[in-house]
Amino acid sequence: MSYRLTDWALDVEGITPTQKLVLAVLARYCNGVNGSAKCWPSMATLVEKTGYSDRAIQKALAALEDRSLLKRRLGAGKATTVYQLAGREGLSTPAPGHPPPNDVHPTPERRSPHPRT
């Protein structure tokens, strides 16, 4: 849990009460490790914690994303959706001409020598 992100979410102005509560609940679930501000609560968890319908939460998430307060990486089917909150620093975007960081290391070329030989 990140209190810094929760404070930020509660201080955001110009959003509806529904959007503010959804943002605050997401902030509560963010891991905050190395400033990543990522979390992945299920829709059922968001419904339980906010008391809103899943449709109301979906509308709030879309509005928050339109305002660049969060990014969503949607999972396919029942896969997990990952949310990244902007926080006070804003969402990080890669510099022009530079690809975003990749968490997966590329596969070595086929003709590459074995690293242990």
Secondary structure as a PSIPRED ss2 file (coil, helix, strand):
# PSIPRED VFORMAT (PSIPRED V4.0)

   1 M C   1.000  0.000  0.000
   2 S C   1.000  0.000  0.000
   3 Y H   0.000  1.000  0.000
   4 R H   0.000  1.000  0.000
   5 L H   0.000  1.000  0.000
   6 T H   0.000  1.000  0.000
   7 D H   0.000  1.000  0.000
   8 W H   0.000  1.000  0.000
   9 A H   0.000  1.000  0.000
  10 L H   0.000  1.000  0.000
  11 D H   0.000  1.000  0.000
  12 V C   1.000  0.000  0.000
  13 E C   1.000  0.000  0.000
  14 G C   1.000  0.000  0.000
  15 I C   1.000  0.000  0.000
  16 T C   1.000  0.000  0.000
  17 P H   0.000  1.000  0.000
  18 T H   0.000  1.000  0.000
  19 Q H   0.000  1.000  0.000
  20 K H   0.000  1.000  0.000
  21 L H   0.000  1.000  0.000
  22 V H   0.000  1.000  0.000
  23 L H   0.000  1.000  0.000
  24 A H   0.000  1.000  0.000
  25 V H   0.000  1.000  0.000
  26 L H   0.000  1.000  0.000
  27 A H   0.000  1.000  0.000
  28 R H   0.000  1.000  0.000
  29 Y H   0.000  1.000  0.000
  30 C C   1.000  0.000  0.000
  31 N C   1.000  0.000  0.000
  32 G C   1.000  0.000  0.000
  33 V H   0.000  1.000  0.000
  34 N H   0.000  1.000  0.000
  35 G H   0.000  1.000  0.000
  36 S C   1.000  0.000  0.000
  37 A C   1.000  0.000  0.000
  38 K E   0.000  0.000  1.000
  39 C E   0.000  0.000  1.000
  40 W C   1.000  0.000  0.000
  41 P C   1.000  0.000  0.000
  42 S C   1.000  0.000  0.000
  43 M H   0.000  1.000  0.000
  44 A H   0.000  1.000  0.000
  45 T H   0.000  1.000  0.000
  46 L H   0.000  1.000  0.000
  47 V H   0.000  1.000  0.000
  48 E H   0.000  1.000  0.000
  49 K H   0.000  1.000  0.000
  50 T H   0.000  1.000  0.000
  51 G C   1.000  0.000  0.000
  52 Y C   1.000  0.000  0.000
  53 S C   1.000  0.000  0.000
  54 D H   0.000  1.000  0.000
  55 R H   0.000  1.000  0.000
  56 A H   0.000  1.000  0.000
  57 I H   0.000  1.000  0.000
  58 Q H   0.000  1.000  0.000
  59 K H   0.000  1.000  0.000
  60 A H   0.000  1.000  0.000
  61 L H   0.000  1.000  0.000
  62 A H   0.000  1.000  0.000
  63 A H   0.000  1.000  0.000
  64 L H   0.000  1.000  0.000
  65 E H   0.000  1.000  0.000
  66 D H   0.000  1.000  0.000
  67 R C   1.000  0.000  0.000
  68 S C   1.000  0.000  0.000
  69 L C   1.000  0.000  0.000
  70 L E   0.000  0.000  1.000
  71 K E   0.000  0.000  1.000
  72 R E   0.000  0.000  1.000
  73 R E   0.000  0.000  1.000
  74 L C   1.000  0.000  0.000
  75 G C   1.000  0.000  0.000
  76 A C   1.000  0.000  0.000
  77 G C   1.000  0.000  0.000
  78 K C   1.000  0.000  0.000
  79 A C   1.000  0.000  0.000
  80 T C   1.000  0.000  0.000
  81 T C   1.000  0.000  0.000
  82 V E   0.000  0.000  1.000
  83 Y E   0.000  0.000  1.000
  84 Q E   0.000  0.000  1.000
  85 L E   0.000  0.000  1.000
  86 A C   1.000  0.000  0.000
  87 G C   1.000  0.000  0.000
  88 R C   1.000  0.000  0.000
  89 E C   1.000  0.000  0.000
  90 G C   1.000  0.000  0.000
  91 L C   1.000  0.000  0.000
  92 S C   1.000  0.000  0.000
  93 T C   1.000  0.000  0.000
  94 P C   1.000  0.000  0.000
  95 A C   1.000  0.000  0.000
  96 P C   1.000  0.000  0.000
  97 G C   1.000  0.000  0.000
  98 H C   1.000  0.000  0.000
  99 P C   1.000  0.000  0.000
 100 P C   1.000  0.000  0.000
 101 P C   1.000  0.000  0.000
 102 N C   1.000  0.000  0.000
 103 D C   1.000  0.000  0.000
 104 V C   1.000  0.000  0.000
 105 H C   1.000  0.000  0.000
 106 P C   1.000  0.000  0.000
 107 T C   1.000  0.000  0.000
 108 P C   1.000  0.000  0.000
 109 E C   1.000  0.000  0.000
 110 R C   1.000  0.000  0.000
 111 R C   1.000  0.000  0.000
 112 S C   1.000  0.000  0.000
 113 P C   1.000  0.000  0.000
 114 H C   1.000  0.000  0.000
 115 P C   1.000  0.000  0.000
 116 R C   1.000  0.000  0.000
 117 T C   1.000  0.000  0.000
